[in-house]
């Protein structure tokens, strides 16, 4: 542990002109007294650390000293590619590895390039969770992530509705979607998708698996996401839309389904004399369609099924009772 801290101190001093004892203590998560002892140990080992006295003083390396201890370890190199997703790194237990990797890269750069990482961090940030939702890190995510990195088979228990099932899985990859973690894993002949927060236990097995070289995680996820979006659209509604309603439909319901429905309607007959089009829209359920289409207000008229049209008529009557002209 102390040897790793001394190496990190050298890398920190190599990547910056100088650092105060307080700055080093904060970066290394130790006391300033420990920093002073570590500096003395480095000096005794032949590392030319110089202490500048005074209020603006600090520690620096003398004579352009360069350490050769900048080689990236495997976990550090893998974590470096995820360094733009800090929350994901923390969730998977890779924050320390990514920090070490960034520090080593910074130490290896020319002085005029060492602010590149900070410049990128100030210009790009990925905030994965959806609005109005408190992100929760699944307890077993680090264990699953370790198995993914190591190509190690796992025995897992998975909660499915009111029952638990046992599976032996080959964990291929992790996906973070709108704040929810998913695992793409081979079970038998098929690669399937599992929600990490539904695992109740994950036990690494002794053997590793051979990864299919043709497996493409982004392409796999895009295909499965599209399949899922289509699979939940089990009902249909018929809606007459004003031009404004046709433009807004994609913002209140499934975007792909809305765009396809509007395109089909425009190709089939186009708008009527009032500029309105009639679309047949796939929806998840009539309850979901009611809450979604209600947001379009008078820009949408539900024509079918009859029970949904009656709900909108009742809602319109209640709205008129609130905003009618009788009291004016």
C-alpha positions as CSV (number, residue, x, y, z in Angstrom):
1,X,0.0,0.0,0.0
2,X,2.8,2.5,0.9
3,X,4.8,1.6,-2.2
4,X,1.8,2.3,-4.4
5,X,1.3,5.6,-2.6
6,X,5.0,6.6,-3.1
7,X,4.7,5.8,-6.8
8,X,1.5,7.9,-7.0
9,X,3.2,10.8,-5.3
10,X,6.0,10.7,-7.9
11,X,3.4,10.6,-10.7
12,X,1.5,13.6,-9.2
13,X,4.7,15.6,-8.9
14,X,5.7,14.7,-12.5
15,X,2.4,15.8,-13.9
16,X,2.4,19.3,-12.2
17,X,5.1,22.0,-11.7
18,X,4.7,21.8,-7.9
19,X,2.2,20.8,-5.2
20,X,1.8,21.9,-1.6
21,X,1.7,19.4,1.2
22,X,-2.0,20.0,1.6
23,X,-2.7,19.3,-2.0
24,X,-0.7,16.1,-1.9
25,X,-2.4,15.0,1.3
26,X,-5.8,15.6,-0.3
27,X,-4.9,13.6,-3.4
28,X,-3.3,10.8,-1.5
29,X,-5.9,10.8,1.3
30,X,-3.3,10.9,4.0
31,X,-2.1,13.5,6.6
32,X,0.4,16.3,5.8
33,X,2.8,14.6,8.3
34,X,2.6,11.4,6.2
35,X,3.4,13.4,3.1
36,X,6.5,14.8,4.7
37,X,7.6,11.3,5.7
38,X,7.0,10.0,2.2
39,X,9.0,12.8,0.6
40,X,11.9,12.0,2.9
41,X,11.6,8.3,1.9
42,X,11.7,9.3,-1.8
43,X,14.7,11.5,-1.3
44,X,16.6,8.7,0.5
45,X,15.7,6.4,-2.5
46,X,17.3,8.8,-4.9
47,X,14.2,10.6,-6.3
48,X,15.1,14.3,-6.5
49,X,12.1,15.8,-4.6
50,X,12.8,19.4,-3.6
51,X,10.9,21.4,-1.0
52,X,10.3,25.1,-1.6
53,X,10.0,27.0,1.7
54,X,7.7,29.8,2.4
55,X,4.0,30.6,2.1
56,X,3.9,29.8,-1.6
57,X,6.2,26.8,-1.2
58,X,5.6,23.2,-2.0
59,X,7.2,20.1,-3.4
60,X,8.6,19.6,-7.0
61,X,10.9,17.3,-8.9
62,X,14.3,18.7,-9.8
63,X,16.1,18.5,-13.1
64,X,13.3,17.2,-15.3
65,X,13.2,13.9,-13.5
66,X,11.0,11.4,-15.3
67,X,9.8,8.1,-13.8
68,X,9.5,5.0,-15.9
69,X,6.7,3.7,-13.8
70,X,3.9,4.9,-16.1
71,X,3.0,1.6,-17.7
72,X,-0.8,0.9,-17.5
73,X,-2.0,-2.2,-15.9
74,X,-4.8,-4.1,-17.7
75,X,-7.6,-3.0,-15.3
76,X,-6.3,0.6,-15.5
77,X,-6.3,0.6,-19.3
78,X,-9.8,-0.9,-19.5
79,X,-11.1,1.7,-17.0
80,X,-9.5,4.5,-18.9
81,X,-11.9,4.0,-21.8
82,X,-14.8,4.5,-19.4
83,X,-13.4,7.6,-17.7
84,X,-16.0,9.8,-19.3
85,X,-18.7,8.0,-17.3
86,X,-17.6,8.6,-13.7
87,X,-20.8,7.3,-12.1
88,X,-20.6,4.1,-14.0
89,X,-17.0,3.6,-12.9
90,X,-18.0,4.1,-9.2
91,X,-20.9,1.7,-9.5
92,X,-18.6,-1.0,-11.0
93,X,-15.8,-0.4,-8.4
94,X,-13.4,0.9,-11.0
95,X,-13.0,4.5,-9.9
96,X,-9.5,3.9,-8.3
97,X,-8.2,2.1,-11.4
98,X,-9.5,4.9,-13.7
99,X,-7.9,7.6,-11.5
100,X,-4.5,5.7,-11.6
101,X,-4.8,5.3,-15.3
102,X,-5.5,9.0,-15.9
103,X,-2.6,10.0,-13.6
104,X,-0.2,7.7,-15.5
105,X,-1.3,9.1,-18.9
106,X,-1.0,12.7,-17.6
107,X,2.5,12.0,-16.3
108,X,3.6,10.6,-19.6
109,X,2.3,13.6,-21.6
110,X,4.4,16.6,-22.5
111,X,3.9,19.5,-20.1
112,X,1.9,21.6,-22.6
113,X,-0.6,18.7,-23.1
114,X,-1.2,17.9,-19.4
115,X,-4.3,20.0,-19.2
116,X,-6.0,18.0,-22.0
117,X,-7.8,15.7,-19.6
118,X,-9.2,18.6,-17.6
119,X,-10.2,20.4,-20.7
120,X,-12.2,17.4,-22.0
121,X,-13.8,16.8,-18.6
122,X,-15.0,20.4,-18.6
123,X,-16.5,20.1,-22.1
124,X,-18.2,16.7,-21.9
125,X,-20.1,14.9,-19.1
126,X,-22.5,12.0,-19.4
127,X,-25.4,12.0,-16.9
128,X,-27.0,8.6,-17.5
129,X,-30.0,8.4,-15.1
130,X,-33.4,9.7,-16.2
131,X,-34.9,12.9,-14.7
132,X,-36.9,12.7,-11.5
133,X,-35.5,9.3,-10.6
134,X,-33.0,8.6,-7.8
135,X,-30.4,6.2,-9.2
136,X,-29.7,3.1,-7.2
137,X,-26.6,1.0,-7.6
138,X,-27.4,-2.7,-7.6
139,X,-25.5,-4.4,-4.8
140,X,-24.2,-7.2,-7.0
141,X,-23.0,-4.9,-9.8
142,X,-19.3,-5.0,-8.8
143,X,-19.3,-8.8,-8.7
144,X,-21.0,-9.0,-12.2
145,X,-18.6,-6.4,-13.5
146,X,-15.6,-8.5,-12.3
147,X,-17.0,-11.5,-14.1
148,X,-17.5,-9.5,-17.3
149,X,-13.9,-8.2,-17.3
150,X,-12.5,-11.6,-16.5
151,X,-14.6,-13.7,-18.9
152,X,-15.6,-15.9,-16.0
153,X,-18.7,-18.0,-15.9
154,X,-21.1,-17.4,-13.0
155,X,-23.9,-19.2,-11.2
156,X,-26.7,-16.8,-10.6
157,X,-30.1,-16.6,-9.0
158,X,-32.5,-14.3,-10.8
159,X,-35.8,-12.9,-9.6
160,X,-38.5,-13.4,-12.2
161,X,-41.9,-12.1,-11.1
162,X,-42.7,-14.0,-7.9
163,X,-40.2,-16.8,-8.4
164,X,-36.4,-17.2,-8.5
165,X,-34.6,-19.2,-11.2
166,X,-31.0,-20.5,-11.2
167,X,-28.8,-20.0,-14.3
168,X,-25.2,-20.6,-15.2
169,X,-24.2,-17.6,-17.4
170,X,-21.4,-16.4,-19.6
171,X,-21.4,-12.6,-18.9
172,X,-20.6,-10.8,-22.1
173,X,-21.2,-7.1,-21.4
174,X,-22.9,-4.5,-19.2
175,X,-25.3,-1.8,-20.4
176,X,-26.4,1.3,-18.5
177,X,-29.7,2.5,-19.9
178,X,-31.5,5.5,-18.3
179,X,-29.9,4.7,-14.9
180,X,-30.7,1.0,-15.0
181,X,-27.9,-1.6,-15.3
182,X,-28.4,-4.6,-17.6
183,X,-26.2,-7.7,-18.3
184,X,-26.0,-9.3,-21.7
185,X,-25.1,-12.9,-21.0
186,X,-25.1,-16.2,-22.8
187,X,-27.4,-18.9,-21.3
188,X,-27.2,-22.0,-23.3
189,X,-27.2,-21.1,-27.0
190,X,-28.7,-17.7,-26.7
191,X,-27.5,-14.3,-25.5
192,X,-30.1,-12.8,-23.3
193,X,-30.6,-9.6,-21.3
194,X,-30.9,-9.5,-17.5
195,X,-31.6,-6.6,-15.1
196,X,-28.7,-6.5,-12.6
197,X,-31.0,-5.4,-9.8
198,X,-33.0,-8.6,-10.1
199,X,-30.0,-10.8,-9.3
200,X,-30.2,-12.2,-5.8
201,X,-26.9,-14.0,-5.9
202,X,-23.9,-14.1,-8.2
203,X,-21.2,-16.7,-7.6
204,X,-18.0,-16.8,-9.8
205,X,-17.2,-20.3,-11.1
206,X,-13.7,-21.8,-11.5
207,X,-13.8,-21.8,-15.3
208,X,-13.6,-19.1,-17.9
209,X,-15.6,-19.0,-21.2
210,X,-14.3,-18.3,-24.7
211,X,-15.9,-15.1,-25.9
212,X,-17.6,-15.2,-29.4
213,X,-15.3,-12.9,-31.5
214,X,-18.3,-11.9,-33.6
215,X,-20.4,-10.6,-30.7
216,X,-20.9,-6.9,-30.9
217,X,-22.4,-5.4,-27.7
218,X,-23.6,-2.1,-29.1
219,X,-25.3,-3.8,-32.1
220,X,-26.8,-6.5,-29.9
221,X,-28.2,-3.9,-27.5
222,X,-29.7,-1.8,-30.3
223,X,-31.4,-4.8,-31.8
224,X,-32.8,-6.0,-28.5
225,X,-33.9,-2.5,-27.5
226,X,-35.8,-2.1,-30.7
227,X,-37.4,-5.6,-30.3
228,X,-38.4,-4.7,-26.7
229,X,-40.0,-1.4,-27.8
230,X,-42.0,-3.2,-30.4
231,X,-43.0,-6.1,-28.1
232,X,-44.7,-3.9,-25.5
233,X,-47.0,-2.1,-28.1
234,X,-49.8,-4.7,-27.8
235,X,-52.9,-2.5,-28.5
236,X,-53.9,0.0,-31.2
237,X,-55.8,3.2,-31.2
238,X,-57.1,5.3,-34.0
239,X,-56.5,9.0,-33.6
240,X,-57.4,12.1,-35.8
241,X,-54.6,14.7,-35.5
242,X,-54.3,18.3,-36.4
243,X,-51.0,19.3,-38.0
244,X,-49.7,20.4,-34.5
245,X,-50.8,17.1,-33.1
246,X,-49.0,15.2,-35.8
247,X,-45.8,17.0,-35.0
248,X,-46.2,16.5,-31.2
249,X,-47.2,12.9,-31.3
250,X,-43.6,11.6,-31.3
251,X,-43.0,13.5,-28.1
252,X,-45.8,11.9,-26.0
253,X,-45.7,8.3,-27.1
254,X,-43.2,5.8,-28.6
255,X,-41.2,7.9,-31.1
256,X,-40.6,5.2,-33.7
257,X,-44.2,4.0,-33.6
258,X,-45.5,7.6,-33.9
259,X,-43.3,8.5,-36.8
260,X,-44.3,5.3,-38.7
261,X,-48.0,5.9,-38.0
262,X,-47.9,9.5,-39.3
263,X,-45.9,8.5,-42.3
264,X,-48.4,5.7,-43.2
265,X,-51.3,8.1,-42.8
266,X,-49.7,10.7,-45.0
267,X,-48.9,8.1,-47.7
268,X,-52.4,6.5,-47.6
269,X,-54.6,9.5,-48.0
270,X,-53.0,12.6,-46.7
271,X,-54.7,15.3,-44.7
272,X,-58.5,16.0,-45.0
273,X,-59.9,19.4,-45.9
274,X,-59.1,20.7,-42.3
275,X,-55.5,19.5,-42.6
276,X,-56.0,16.6,-40.2
277,X,-54.7,13.1,-40.6
278,X,-56.1,9.8,-39.2
279,X,-53.4,7.5,-37.8
280,X,-53.5,4.0,-36.4
281,X,-51.1,4.0,-33.5
282,X,-49.6,1.0,-31.7
283,X,-49.7,1.6,-27.9
284,X,-48.6,-0.3,-24.8
285,X,-52.2,-0.4,-23.4
286,X,-55.3,1.7,-23.4
287,X,-54.5,3.1,-20.0
288,X,-51.1,4.2,-21.2
289,X,-52.6,5.7,-24.4
290,X,-55.0,7.7,-22.3
291,X,-52.3,9.3,-20.2
292,X,-50.1,9.9,-23.3
293,X,-52.7,11.3,-25.7
294,X,-54.4,13.4,-23.1
295,X,-51.3,15.6,-23.2
296,X,-52.1,16.6,-26.8
297,X,-55.4,18.2,-25.7
298,X,-57.6,19.4,-28.6
299,X,-54.9,18.5,-31.2
300,X,-55.9,14.9,-31.0
301,X,-59.4,13.2,-31.3
302,X,-59.6,9.5,-30.4
303,X,-61.8,7.7,-32.8
304,X,-61.3,4.1,-31.6
305,X,-61.7,1.9,-29.7
306,X,-65.0,3.1,-28.4
307,X,-64.2,2.6,-24.7
308,X,-61.1,4.9,-25.0
309,X,-63.1,7.5,-26.9
310,X,-65.7,7.5,-24.1
311,X,-62.9,8.1,-21.5
312,X,-61.7,11.1,-23.5
313,X,-65.3,12.4,-23.8
314,X,-65.8,12.1,-20.0
315,X,-62.4,13.9,-19.5
316,X,-63.5,16.7,-21.9
317,X,-66.7,17.1,-20.0
318,X,-64.9,17.4,-16.7
319,X,-62.5,19.9,-18.2
320,X,-65.4,22.0,-19.5
321,X,-66.9,22.0,-16.0
322,X,-63.6,23.5,-14.8
323,X,-63.1,26.0,-17.6
324,X,-66.5,26.4,-19.2
325,X,-67.9,29.7,-20.2
326,X,-71.1,29.5,-18.1
327,X,-69.6,31.6,-15.2
328,X,-68.3,34.4,-17.4
